Amino acid sequence: MIQGTVKVPADYFRKMMDRDYSDWRSALPREFYQNSIDARAKNIWVTFDDASKKIIIKDDGSGMTLDIIQNKLLVLGGSFKEDGAVGAFGKAKELLYFSWSFWSIQTKNFYVEGHGPNYTIRETSKKIKGTISTIVVEHDSWNTLQAVFCHIARMMNTKTKIYVDGIQHRCNDHLGRLIKSFSFGDLYLNKSIEDSYMHVAISGIWMHNNYLGTDCGKFVLNLSKSSVECLTSNRDDLKWQYKNEIQTFIRQLMINEFSATKPKDCQIRAKIDGIGKVCIKPEFISTIINRDQTIAAMRSNFEDYMNKMGKDLQILKERLANEKVLNEERWSFIGYQPDFKLSYNKKQTGVVKRFMKKKKALILAKIWTEVIKQVLLDNSDGYMEFTAGFTFDSETAAEIEETNDGHSFYLNPNLIGKHSDWGKKWMSKRFLLVEELKDKAIHEIAHLKWSDHNEKFVMEMHKIRAKTSPNYKIYSKISKMK
């Protein structure tokens, strides 16, 4: 039997340095600063020696014991981070020390000298406070590293003071206002600073930047969860589940900066109970083979329809007879049978209540429902249910909502014809009204297949619109509803 240990070539970590990090030059000072801050250092001093190509990083933190040095620091994947510390992956040591031809660590009364992955430890007679790390950087990037260390120091929004070659560098930028809270952190915006990136930090310690491509201010995402939970092992990016939320926000930002960055009031969802959801059941004659089957199927379908209609009428009669129920339903309006939903904030309660008492609210609810139903009939080949509704969000013309209760299509009555001269006269401009509502319905129905506003989404909208064109007479009848 032959036993052994996996050997690591001396230049292994140097090669992996470029592959593991999107930019190791920025990650190097970040990891040194963060280690010192985690060690509760009040001061960090960085010195560059051009002659020897040495970078010396000194702090007045808690330092390291021999056990931590041997069994945590010098073990791949090991970590000695305490609760509340930013790190804990145990990967940064590969970049900080093992990647260089010479490195050393002085802490308490121990001195560690290393060459790549090889090292020696000896005890010294003089005990020091904190930690002194030295690395020899024989790399083409030497001339730019000093500027990078200064730049990253100014990104650290902490109480720890950072000095580079005797000059203190501090973060003087204000976070700005809180514009969005995610499940994993809070997003701030400072409009007074032009910036094309979103800065990701933990407890003020900068981790990485995400490119936004828009100079609408400086965004800072301050993570509330640990780096192990939120970040990739090199801490250059968010894990996919969190990154997806960020990318969704960024897409909203690109479409409408004001809508994406403006905090929305808490929306109230109210439901008017009617006879149920609107049901879409497309014709199935294409599946019938012969005339007898066709007649039988049509008769069966007609009988089912009449039975359901009878039940619906009975429910309606009972509801109309029960005046107590009608009085208790604050938002209901007589004459509209299906369920209906409302989305508004608390400040809009009075406005919504007054609008729902008007006759045009009932007419608009009927037309909006029939338009959605017809667009779905023109394009659907299967059974579907939905609920129509109104939204009073000033930034939303129409939207689709998917919940456990099914799909709901919301229309904003206040934004109809917003960019047209007929907007306030839509009661007398029914044909134009239906055309606009049809466009909104097509847009939202396309979202059933594609959530993003990409090329596939646009193509889906074209397909849906093409199928609605032959039925212009039906839409004309819908416009005449009373």
C-alpha positions in Angstrom: 0.0 0.0 0.0 1.3 3.4 -0.9 0.1 6.4 1.1 0.8 10.1 0.4 -0.4 13.7 0.4 -1.6 15.6 -2.6 1.3 17.9 -3.6 0.8 21.6 -4.5 3.3 23.1 -7.0 5.0 26.3 -5.8 3.3 28.4 -8.5 -0.2 26.8 -8.2 -1.8 29.6 -6.2 -0.1 32.2 -8.4 -1.8 30.7 -11.5 -5.2 30.3 -9.7 -5.1 33.9 -8.5 -6.0 35.3 -12.0 -8.6 32.6 -12.5 -10.4 32.8 -9.1 -10.8 36.5 -9.0 -12.4 38.9 -11.5 -9.7 41.4 -10.4 -7.2 40.2 -7.8 -5.7 43.7 -7.6 -8.9 45.0 -5.9 -9.4 41.8 -3.9 -5.9 41.9 -2.3 -6.4 45.2 -0.3 -10.0 44.2 0.4 -9.0 41.0 2.1 -6.2 42.6 4.1 -8.4 45.4 5.3 -11.3 43.1 6.1 -9.1 40.7 8.1 -7.8 43.6 10.2 -11.3 45.1 10.7 -12.6 41.6 11.7 -9.7 41.5 14.3 -11.1 44.8 15.7 -8.2 46.9 14.6 -8.6 50.6 15.2 -5.8 51.4 12.7 -4.3 49.9 9.6 -1.0 51.0 8.1 0.1 50.1 4.6 3.7 50.7 3.4 5.0 50.2 -0.1 8.8 49.6 -0.7 9.6 50.1 -4.4 13.1 48.9 -4.1 12.2 45.4 -2.7 8.7 45.3 -4.1 7.4 44.7 -0.6 3.9 45.6 0.7 3.8 45.8 4.5 0.3 45.7 6.2 0.3 46.4 9.9 -2.7 46.7 12.3 -3.4 47.0 16.0 -6.0 44.3 16.2 -6.2 41.2 18.4 -3.5 39.2 16.6 -3.4 35.3 16.2 -2.4 32.5 18.6 -0.2 29.6 17.5 -3.3 27.3 17.3 -5.0 29.7 14.9 -1.9 30.1 12.8 -1.3 26.3 12.5 -4.8 24.9 12.4 -6.8 27.7 10.7 -4.7 30.2 8.8 -2.3 27.6 7.3 -5.0 25.1 6.4 -6.9 25.3 3.1 -10.5 26.1 3.7 -9.9 26.7 7.4 -11.2 29.9 9.1 -10.9 31.4 12.5 -13.5 34.1 12.1 -15.7 34.9 15.1 -19.4 35.6 15.0 -20.1 38.9 13.3 -17.0 38.7 11.2 -17.4 39.4 7.5 -15.2 36.6 6.2 -15.2 32.8 7.0 -14.7 31.1 3.6 -11.0 30.4 4.4 -10.0 31.2 0.8 -8.5 34.7 1.0 -5.2 33.3 2.5 -4.4 31.8 -1.0 -4.4 35.3 -2.4 -2.9 37.1 0.6 0.1 34.8 1.2 0.4 31.5 -0.7 0.5 33.2 -4.2 3.7 35.1 -3.5 7.4 34.0 -3.7 8.0 35.5 -0.2 5.6 36.3 2.6 5.7 36.7 6.3 3.4 37.2 9.3 4.4 38.7 12.7 1.8 38.4 15.4 2.1 38.2 19.2 5.4 36.4 19.7 5.4 34.3 16.5 7.0 34.8 13.2 5.9 32.9 10.1 8.0 33.0 6.9 6.7 31.5 3.7 7.5 30.9 0.1 4.4 30.0 -1.9 2.7 27.1 0.0 5.9 26.4 2.1 6.4 28.0 5.5 8.3 27.9 8.8 7.1 29.1 12.2 9.4 30.3 15.0 8.8 31.9 18.4 10.4 35.3 19.1 11.4 37.0 22.3 9.5 40.2 21.4 5.7 40.2 21.6 3.9 42.7 19.3 0.4 44.0 19.3 -1.8 43.2 16.3 -0.4 41.6 13.1 2.2 42.6 10.5 1.9 41.0 7.1 4.6 41.3 4.4 4.4 40.2 0.8 6.8 40.5 -2.1 4.8 41.3 -5.3 7.0 40.6 -8.3 4.2 41.4 -10.8 3.6 43.7 -13.7 0.9 45.4 -11.6 3.2 46.7 -9.0 3.1 50.3 -10.3 -0.7 50.4 -10.0 -1.2 48.6 -6.7 -0.5 51.6 -4.5 -3.3 53.5 -6.2 -5.6 50.5 -5.8 -4.9 50.2 -2.1 -5.8 53.9 -1.7 -8.9 53.5 -3.8 -10.2 50.5 -1.8 -9.4 52.2 1.5 -11.8 55.0 0.5 -14.5 52.4 -0.2 -14.4 51.1 3.4 -17.1 52.9 5.3 -15.9 51.8 8.8 -14.5 53.4 12.0 -11.1 51.8 11.4 -8.6 54.3 10.1 -6.6 53.3 7.1 -3.2 54.8 6.2 -1.3 54.2 2.9 2.3 55.4 3.0 1.4 57.7 5.9 -1.7 59.3 4.3 -5.1 58.5 5.8 -7.8 57.6 3.3 -11.4 57.7 4.4 -14.9 57.2 3.0 -16.6 60.6 3.0 -19.6 59.6 0.9 -23.0 59.4 2.5 -25.2 56.4 1.9 -28.1 58.5 0.8 -31.7 57.4 1.2 -33.0 53.9 1.5 -34.8 53.0 -1.7 -35.4 49.3 -1.5 -35.1 46.5 1.1 -34.3 43.0 -0.1 -34.5 39.8 1.9 -30.7 39.9 2.2 -29.9 43.6 2.5 -30.8 47.3 2.0 -30.2 49.4 -1.0 -29.3 53.1 -0.7 -29.0 55.8 -3.3 -27.0 59.0 -3.2 -28.1 61.2 -6.1 -25.4 63.7 -5.5 -22.7 61.3 -6.8 -22.4 60.2 -10.4 -21.6 56.5 -10.6 -22.2 53.7 -13.0 -21.8 50.9 -10.4 -23.7 49.4 -7.5 -21.3 49.0 -4.5 -21.9 45.8 -2.5 -20.8 45.9 1.2 -21.2 44.1 4.5 -21.3 46.3 7.6 -19.7 49.0 5.5 -16.8 46.8 4.3 -16.7 46.9 0.5 -16.9 43.6 -1.3 -17.4 44.2 -5.1 -19.2 46.4 -7.6 -22.0 45.5 -10.0 -22.1 47.5 -13.3 -25.4 49.3 -13.9 -24.6 51.2 -17.1 -26.5 54.3 -15.9 -25.3 57.5 -14.1 -28.3 58.0 -11.9 -26.4 58.2 -8.6 -24.3 56.0 -6.3 -26.0 52.8 -5.2 -24.8 50.9 -2.1 -26.2 47.5 -1.3 -25.5 46.8 2.4 -25.9 43.1 2.9 -27.6 42.0 6.1 -26.6 38.3 5.8 -23.1 36.9 6.1 -20.7 36.6 3.2 -21.0 32.8 3.3 -24.8 33.1 2.8 -24.8 35.8 0.1 -21.5 35.8 -1.8 -19.5 33.4 -4.0 -16.3 32.0 -2.4 -14.1 34.7 -4.0 -16.6 37.3 -2.8 -16.6 38.9 -6.2 -20.3 38.3 -6.8 -23.6 37.5 -5.2 -25.0 34.0 -5.2 -27.4 33.3 -8.1 -30.6 33.5 -6.0 -29.7 37.0 -4.6 -28.2 38.1 -7.9 -31.5 37.4 -9.7 -33.3 39.8 -7.4 -30.7 42.5 -8.1 -30.8 41.9 -11.8 -34.6 42.2 -11.8 -34.2 45.6 -10.1 -31.5 46.7 -12.5 -33.8 45.9 -15.4 -36.6 48.0 -13.8 -34.0 50.7 -13.3 -33.1 50.7 -17.0 -36.8 50.9 -18.1 -37.9 53.6 -15.7 -35.4 55.1 -13.2 -38.1 57.0 -11.3 -40.4 54.0 -10.9 -37.5 51.7 -9.8 -36.0 54.0 -7.3 -39.1 55.6 -5.8 -40.2 53.8 -2.7 -43.8 52.7 -3.1 -46.5 53.0 -0.5 -47.7 49.7 0.9 -50.5 48.6 -1.5 -53.8 47.3 -0.1 -55.3 44.4 -2.0 -59.2 44.4 -1.8 -61.5 41.9 -3.4 -65.1 42.3 -4.4 -66.7 38.9 -4.1 -68.9 38.1 -7.0 -69.9 34.8 -8.7 -66.3 33.8 -9.1 -63.5 34.1 -11.6 -63.9 34.8 -15.3 -63.6 31.4 -17.2 -62.1 31.0 -20.6 -63.1 27.9 -22.4 -62.1 27.9 -26.1 -64.1 26.0 -28.7 -63.0 22.4 -29.2 -64.7 21.6 -32.5 -61.3 21.0 -34.2 -61.0 17.8 -32.1 -64.4 16.5 -33.4 -64.2 13.9 -36.2 -67.7 13.5 -37.7 -71.1 15.4 -37.8 -72.8 13.2 -35.2 -70.0 13.8 -32.8 -70.1 17.5 -33.6 -73.8 17.8 -32.9 -73.6 15.7 -29.7 -70.6 17.7 -28.5 -72.3 21.0 -29.2 -75.5 19.9 -27.5 -73.6 18.8 -24.4 -71.6 22.0 -24.4 -74.7 24.1 -24.7 -76.4 22.2 -21.9 -73.4 22.6 -19.6 -73.4 26.3 -20.4 -77.1 26.7 -19.7 -76.8 24.8 -16.4 -73.9 27.0 -15.3 -75.8 30.1 -16.4 -78.8 29.1 -14.4 -76.6 28.7 -11.3 -74.9 32.0 -11.9 -78.3 33.7 -12.3 -79.5 32.1 -9.1 -76.5 33.3 -7.2 -77.0 36.8 -8.6 -80.6 36.8 -7.6 -79.7 35.8 -4.1 -77.1 38.5 -3.8 -79.5 41.2 -5.1 -82.1 40.0 -2.6 -79.7 40.2 0.3 -79.4 44.0 0.9 -77.4 43.4 4.0 -74.6 41.8 2.1 -74.5 44.6 -0.5 -74.3 47.2 2.2 -71.4 45.4 3.9 -69.4 45.3 0.6 -67.9 48.8 0.6 -66.4 48.6 -2.9 -69.1 46.6 -4.7 -71.1 47.9 -7.7 -74.3 46.4 -8.9 -74.3 45.1 -12.4 -70.9 43.4 -12.5 -71.1 39.7 -11.8 -67.6 38.2 -11.6 -65.1 38.8 -8.7 -63.2 42.0 -9.0 -60.0 43.3 -7.3 -58.6 46.6 -6.3 -55.0 47.7 -5.5 -54.4 51.0 -3.8 -52.6 52.6 -0.8 -54.2 53.8 2.4 -54.1 57.5 1.3 -56.1 56.7 -1.8 -59.0 55.1 0.1 -61.4 58.1 -0.3 -60.5 58.6 -3.9 -61.1 54.9 -4.7 -64.4 54.9 -2.8 -65.7 57.9 -4.7 -64.6 56.5 -8.1 -66.2 53.1 -7.5 -69.6 54.7 -7.0 -69.5 56.3 -10.4 -71.2 54.7 -13.4 -68.1 54.9 -15.5 -66.3 52.6 -13.0 -68.8 49.9 -13.8 -68.6 50.4 -17.6 -64.8 50.4 -17.5 -64.7 47.3 -15.4 -67.0 45.5 -17.9 -65.0 46.6 -20.9 -61.6 45.8 -19.4 -62.8 42.3 -18.4 -64.3 41.6 -21.8 -61.2 42.8 -23.6 -58.9 40.5 -21.5 -61.3 37.6 -22.0 -61.5 38.2 -25.8 -57.7 38.5 -26.2 -57.3 35.2 -24.3 -60.0 33.5 -26.4 -58.2 34.7 -29.6 -54.9 33.2 -28.4 -55.7 30.4 -25.8 -56.1 26.7 -26.7 -56.9 25.6 -23.1 -59.1 26.3 -20.1 -58.1 29.4 -18.1 -59.5 31.5 -15.3 -58.7 35.1 -14.3 -59.9 38.0 -12.2 -59.9 41.6 -13.5 -59.3 44.6 -11.3 -58.2 48.3 -11.0 -54.9 49.6 -9.7 -54.3 53.1 -8.5 -50.5 53.0 -8.4 -49.4 56.3 -10.2 -46.5 54.5 -11.9 -48.5 51.5 -13.2 -50.8 51.7 -16.2 -51.6 48.0 -16.1 -50.1 44.9 -14.5 -50.5 41.1 -14.2 -50.3 39.5 -10.8 -49.9 35.8 -10.2 -50.7 34.4 -6.8 -52.0 31.1 -5.3 -55.5 32.4 -6.2 -54.6 32.6 -9.9 -54.0 35.4 -12.4 -55.3 38.9 -11.9 -55.1 41.7 -14.5 -55.1 45.3 -13.1 -55.9 48.5 -15.1 -55.2 52.0 -13.8 -58.3 54.1 -14.7 -56.3 57.3 -14.1 -53.7 56.7 -16.7 -56.1 55.9 -19.6 -55.1 58.0 -22.7 -52.4 59.7 -20.6 -50.5 60.8 -23.7 -53.6 61.5 -25.8 -56.0 64.4 -26.0 -59.0 62.1 -25.6 -57.9 60.6 -22.3 -60.4 62.5 -20.1 -63.2 61.9 -22.7 -62.9 58.1 -23.0 -66.6 57.6 -22.2 -67.3 59.2 -25.6 -64.3 57.7 -27.4 -65.0 54.1 -26.8 -63.3 52.7 -29.9 -60.0 54.4 -28.9 -60.5 53.2 -25.4 -60.9 49.6 -26.4 -57.8 49.8 -28.7 -55.7 51.1 -25.8 -57.1 48.5 -23.4 -56.4 45.8 -26.0 -52.8 46.9 -26.2 -52.5 46.8 -22.4 -54.1 43.3 -22.3 -51.8 42.0 -25.0 -48.8 43.4 -23.1 -49.8 41.7 -19.8 -50.8 38.4 -21.5 -47.4 38.2 -23.2 -46.0 38.3 -19.7 -47.6 34.9 -19.0 -44.9 33.4 -21.2 -42.0 35.9 -20.9 -41.3 37.9 -17.7 -38.6 40.1 -19.2 -39.0 42.9 -21.8 -36.6 41.2 -24.2 -36.8 40.3 -27.9 -38.8 37.1 -27.3 -41.4 39.1 -25.3 -41.8 41.6 -28.2 -42.2 38.7 -30.7 -44.9 37.2 -28.4 -46.8 40.5 -28.3 -46.7 40.6 -32.2 -48.1 37.0 -32.3 -50.9 37.8 -29.9 -51.8 41.1 -31.7 -51.9 39.3 -35.1 -54.5 36.8 -33.7 -56.8 39.6 -32.4 -56.9 41.4 -35.7 -59.5 39.2 -37.5 -62.0 39.7 -34.6 -62.2 43.5 -34.8 -66.1 43.3 -35.0 -66.1 41.7 -31.6 -64.0 44.4 -30.1 -66.2 46.9 -31.7 -69.2 45.4 -29.9 -67.3 45.4 -26.6 -66.7 49.2 -27.0 -70.5 49.7 -27.0 -71.1 48.0 -23.7 -73.3 49.9 -21.2 
